């Protein structure tokens, strides 16, 4: 098993891109790695505040639900949020608090 790489940005560590997966699996995968899906605002902050330091593009899942069957994604080419159905496969990065 390969070890996940994490990058410190602000007060969080961000995992490497874990690939595309549905929302439920993404949440479980992040928990298994000791993290969680980032919120819509945390993803947007990477673009707005930190100028996309991870050079992300495409859509990424957030933990922020839109309805019971959809959740927000953030598109990193322009920072806009949209909602997708939870069964769709979307890119994933996890976050976790920085360990002291």
PyMOL commands that set and color helices and strands:
alter all, ss='L'
color gray80, all
select helices_A, chain A and resi 23-32+40-48
alter helices_A, ss='H'
color red, helices_A
select strands_A, chain A and resi 6-9+12-15+20-21+36-37+59-67+70-75+80-85+90-91+94-97
alter strands_A, ss='S'
color yellow, strands_A
deselect
rebuild
show_as cartoon
